[in-house]
Amino acid sequence: MRKILLVVIILITLTGCYNYRELNDLAIVSAISISKVNEEYSVVVQVVKPKKEQDTSNINQPNFITFKSKGESLQEAFRLLIKESPKKIYGAQMQVLLLDESVAKDDLSDVLDFFAREPEVRNEFYVLVSKNDNVLEVLTPLDNISSQNIMESLEANSKFLGYANLVTFNDLLSYYQNERIQIALPSIHLTGNIDEGDKDENIDESMVDTSVVLGPLAIFKGNKLIGYLSEEESLAYNIVMDNITNALITNKYDDDKYIVSELIKSKTDLEVDSKNNKINITVKGNAAIKEVNYNNINLKDENNVKKIEDDLNKKIEKLVKNSIKNVTKKYNSDIFGFENLFYKEDYQYYKKIKDEWSDKIFQNLEIEVDSKFEIVEQGNVLGGIKDE
C-alpha cells in the first residue's frame, strides 16, 4: 500500500499543471539589444505577446512588445526590467542578440561574460552588430518585426548572397577565447525617415518608410569593433572561411556586357608555407550561368563556356587576393585566422614568430589564390534566345 501511495504522489508532482501556470507568468524573450551611454548599459527586450492578448483581427497590430531598462551593469539593467514588465523575463527561447556600436566599440568582454554565465539562456542565438541602438523599439510596433524576421533575412543572405555569415553565441565565444582569431560579425541597420524622436507605438505605419537591412561584416580587433568590410570583402571573407552556400559573381566586359554566374557548391582549403610566410588558398566547386548580356553568346560552343569559366575563376582569385590585402593593410585584423593556421600546422615555426606576428609577419604574408570552379549548368537557352 505504501508503494502505491508513493507512486501516486510522484505522478502528481510530475504533472504539467504547475509548469503550465508558471509559463503563463513568464515573458518569453525573442530578441535583445544592448547599447551603452555614459558608462551605463541600456537593454531593450522584445517579448512575445501571449496569444490571448494578440489581436488577430488587426494585421497591423504587433504580436510583440518591448521593455527597456538601464543600469550601471548588465545584471542591474536586466533586473530593473521588472519595473517595466509585469512578468518575469525568460530568455531560454531568445533567437537574436543585437549589439549596438557603442557596446561593440567599447569591449565585448562584459556582454560575453554575462550571457555565458546566465543559466537560463541557451547559447545558440545569433549575434549581430547594430548600427542603430533603437532597432527593436522602432520596428516592433511599425512592422511587427521579430527575431524570426531577422533570422530569416540573415539565413537568406548567407545562403544566396554570401555577404553575411551566421554567428551563434557559441561561435562568438570560441572566437573570443582564441586570441589567434579576430572576430567578424554580421551587421544590421535601419533605413528610412524615422529617427529617435519618432518612436511611438501609435504611429501610422503607412506614413513611415522604414526597414531593417543586413549590412556587410563588422570586424574586430582585441574584442573591439574597428570597422566594416565592403560587400565584396565580406564575400571574400566567407569564401576564405568556407562559409559559402550560394553566391553570385558578375564578370563585366566592354560596352556594358556582363555574365552572371552562381556558385552552387564551394569548398576552400588553406595551406601554410612557413618557409616563405605564405598562405595557399584553393577554392573549388561548381557554378551555373544565371544571366548573359553578351550579344547572345553561343553557349553550345565549348570554347565560349571555357572562356566564361576561366573569367569566373580569375575574378574570384582577384576578389579574394585583393580583399585580403585591403583588410590587412587597412585594419591589421586577422579575421581570416591565418595566425591560428600557422599555430596548428607548424607550431615550432609559430613559436619563433609569435611575438612579431601582428607587426611584421601578418602585414607581409604572401597570398596565393587558386580558383577551380567548373561550370556545370548553363541554363535552358544555350545559343541565346534569338537562336532558339
Disulfide bonds with the S-S distance in Angstrom:
none
